[in-house]
Amino acid sequence: MPPGTSEQLHYHERAQQVFYILSGTANFEVEGELKTVNANQSIHIKPNTKHRIINDEDADLHFLVISEPKSHGDRVNVP
């Protein structure tokens, strides 16, 4: 994820997600609260939880995201 980028705030009705940070520092907005996740750390996002990942750093952010069940077609963007 390039520096200075972020996802749109959203949630998944069925899918839970785990983000594992490979390199860099990720900031997550989770239900209006900011959480910082560093390399070799993870965060679990439960279904129906408003969230987005943000890269405020000067370097690329590399991470894995695992969704269960799959999140394709299960994303609801929040305006």
Secondary structure by P-SEA (a helix, b strand, c coil): ccccccccccccccbbbbbbbcccbbbbbcccbbbbbcccccccccccccccccccccbbbbbbbbbcccccccccccc
